Amino acid sequence: MNQLLTSSLISFFRIILDDVALTHLTFSNEFTSAVEQKQIAQQKAEMARYRVEEAEQRKLAAVIRAEGDAEAAKLVSDVSLLRKNQPQIRF
């Protein structure tokens, strides 16, 4: 388009253009609506990805918490067994 416009201006008016900028463009309502719908769909997809990531982080936190609780319970059990098997000295 730029080349066509430039060649037309040169041949008719003997004007040489270095650059052309199109401004104040308007689009049909259908096109504008399609662009808006695409943006909405992209935002929904991003929100879904965020929710999945959040769920994965919560799951990982629950696993780590459960492992910590299991380790704590094992340590308490081990200490109880040591105390039970330890000779007691009374005065």
Rosetta constraint file for C-alpha pairs under 8 A:
AtomPair CA 1 CA 5 HARMONIC 6.13 0.50
AtomPair CA 2 CA 6 HARMONIC 6.10 0.50
AtomPair CA 2 CA 20 HARMONIC 6.84 0.50
AtomPair CA 3 CA 7 HARMONIC 6.07 0.50
AtomPair CA 4 CA 8 HARMONIC 6.15 0.50
AtomPair CA 5 CA 9 HARMONIC 6.22 0.50
AtomPair CA 6 CA 10 HARMONIC 6.19 0.50
AtomPair CA 6 CA 16 HARMONIC 6.69 0.50
AtomPair CA 6 CA 17 HARMONIC 6.14 0.50
AtomPair CA 7 CA 11 HARMONIC 6.11 0.50
AtomPair CA 8 CA 12 HARMONIC 6.09 0.50
AtomPair CA 9 CA 13 HARMONIC 5.37 0.50
AtomPair CA 9 CA 14 HARMONIC 6.27 0.50
AtomPair CA 9 CA 15 HARMONIC 5.49 0.50
AtomPair CA 9 CA 16 HARMONIC 6.98 0.50
AtomPair CA 10 CA 14 HARMONIC 4.21 0.50
AtomPair CA 10 CA 15 HARMONIC 4.84 0.50
AtomPair CA 10 CA 16 HARMONIC 5.79 0.50
AtomPair CA 27 CA 31 HARMONIC 6.28 0.50
AtomPair CA 27 CA 32 HARMONIC 6.41 0.50
AtomPair CA 28 CA 32 HARMONIC 6.28 0.50
AtomPair CA 29 CA 33 HARMONIC 5.95 0.50
AtomPair CA 30 CA 34 HARMONIC 6.08 0.50
AtomPair CA 31 CA 35 HARMONIC 6.25 0.50
AtomPair CA 32 CA 36 HARMONIC 6.26 0.50
AtomPair CA 33 CA 37 HARMONIC 6.08 0.50
AtomPair CA 34 CA 38 HARMONIC 6.15 0.50
AtomPair CA 35 CA 39 HARMONIC 6.29 0.50
AtomPair CA 36 CA 40 HARMONIC 6.19 0.50
AtomPair CA 37 CA 41 HARMONIC 6.11 0.50
AtomPair CA 38 CA 42 HARMONIC 6.16 0.50
AtomPair CA 39 CA 43 HARMONIC 6.18 0.50
AtomPair CA 40 CA 44 HARMONIC 6.19 0.50
AtomPair CA 41 CA 45 HARMONIC 6.15 0.50
AtomPair CA 42 CA 46 HARMONIC 6.15 0.50
AtomPair CA 43 CA 47 HARMONIC 6.15 0.50
AtomPair CA 44 CA 48 HARMONIC 6.16 0.50
AtomPair CA 45 CA 49 HARMONIC 6.23 0.50
AtomPair CA 46 CA 50 HARMONIC 6.19 0.50
AtomPair CA 47 CA 51 HARMONIC 6.20 0.50
AtomPair CA 48 CA 52 HARMONIC 6.24 0.50
AtomPair CA 49 CA 53 HARMONIC 6.18 0.50
AtomPair CA 50 CA 54 HARMONIC 6.07 0.50
AtomPair CA 51 CA 55 HARMONIC 6.12 0.50
AtomPair CA 52 CA 56 HARMONIC 6.19 0.50
AtomPair CA 53 CA 57 HARMONIC 6.22 0.50
AtomPair CA 54 CA 58 HARMONIC 6.23 0.50
AtomPair CA 55 CA 59 HARMONIC 6.10 0.50
AtomPair CA 56 CA 60 HARMONIC 6.14 0.50
AtomPair CA 57 CA 61 HARMONIC 6.11 0.50
AtomPair CA 58 CA 62 HARMONIC 6.16 0.50
AtomPair CA 59 CA 63 HARMONIC 6.27 0.50
AtomPair CA 60 CA 64 HARMONIC 6.19 0.50
AtomPair CA 61 CA 65 HARMONIC 6.02 0.50
AtomPair CA 62 CA 66 HARMONIC 6.03 0.50
AtomPair CA 63 CA 67 HARMONIC 6.13 0.50
AtomPair CA 64 CA 68 HARMONIC 6.17 0.50
AtomPair CA 65 CA 69 HARMONIC 6.17 0.50
AtomPair CA 66 CA 70 HARMONIC 6.08 0.50
AtomPair CA 67 CA 71 HARMONIC 6.15 0.50
AtomPair CA 68 CA 72 HARMONIC 6.11 0.50
AtomPair CA 69 CA 73 HARMONIC 6.11 0.50
AtomPair CA 70 CA 74 HARMONIC 6.19 0.50
AtomPair CA 71 CA 75 HARMONIC 6.21 0.50
AtomPair CA 72 CA 76 HARMONIC 6.23 0.50
AtomPair CA 73 CA 77 HARMONIC 6.10 0.50
AtomPair CA 74 CA 78 HARMONIC 6.05 0.50
AtomPair CA 75 CA 79 HARMONIC 6.16 0.50
AtomPair CA 76 CA 80 HARMONIC 6.16 0.50
AtomPair CA 77 CA 81 HARMONIC 6.24 0.50
AtomPair CA 78 CA 82 HARMONIC 6.21 0.50
AtomPair CA 79 CA 83 HARMONIC 6.18 0.50
AtomPair CA 80 CA 84 HARMONIC 6.10 0.50
AtomPair CA 81 CA 85 HARMONIC 6.17 0.50
AtomPair CA 82 CA 86 HARMONIC 5.94 0.50
